[in-house]
Amino acid sequence: MGKVAAKLKVMPQSPEVDLDSLQERLEAALPEGAKIKGFERDDVAFGLVALLPTVIVPDDAGGTEAVEEAFAGVDDVESVSVENVGRI
């Protein structure tokens, strides 16, 4: 079984959200078998900054769904979307 690298876009609920704390909570919420390769930050608008984690997951039937659901359940997360996916 191969692995997939996916860049996700995690939007916080407001510009006041502490991104360092949110980043730690996202790392803690990762499902088994997934790991974060790194984070980028993207200025969206009006002080709102999105986190762009690159997540490595096994290439199985679920793909990135388990990670998306786990991240969506983290406090202060408004939305999670997949920006880019590729096999490694």
Secondary structure, 3 states (H helix, E strand, C coil): CCEEEEEEEEEECCCCCCHHHHHHHHHHHCCCCCEEEEEEEEEEECCEEEEEEEEEEECCCCCCHHHHHHHHCCCCEEEEEEEEEEEC
